[in-house]
């Protein structure tokens, strides 16, 4: 059975576009027998990392801050996979950036070189083997997600884990009309559920499903015209 810890970084939590994709994905995982822990970065009210590396050199593995992350660390240590779910800001919502920075106590301060890059790895009591990104945005192209994807991929590489891929949904708001899912929206949600089941069952996600989730719903020019009409 796969154990997953999912963190939703959207300020709108379950009601936002990120939650619209994350929740059916987790539903699919649970249908396949996975155990899920879900947290919202906005609810954690965690302090930002000071960057002093207290958790590496003064008290290894122990964060200097005593806040909600003390309850989150054990849940993450017990997870096989971490699911980072976030909208694209510039590049991340502040609460999500704080959360990612606060993962440092889970990482062993022993540096190695892999493929010409300095890397570290998780401590021996951390079970995490995979990172997965789920991300939504308002712009048309998937290339708008490159920075966010690289952040999560680097997080995986810098902790000795596998980056399992990214479920990307550009112009996610077009999946709904008057707060109801469109036909396209319903089809995408079903694919997301199937993808969650696939991931929990096999540990991988097919490129075909990732492409189907991120497919364009309108022409680029149509979407840009709509945006530009809002600002006059």
Secondary structure, DSSP 4 states (H G I P E B T S, - for coil): --EEEEEE--TTGGGSHHHHHHHHHHHHHHHTT-EEEEEEHHHH-PPPP-SS-HHHHTSTT--S--STHHHHHHHHHT-SEEEEEEE-SSSS-HHHHHHHHTTGGGEEEEEEEETTEEEEEE-TT----EEEEEEE-SSS-GGGGHHHHHHHHHHHHTTT-EEEEEEEETTGGGGEETTEE-HHHHHHHHHHHHHHHHHHHHS---HHHHHHHH--SS-HHHHHHHHHHH--
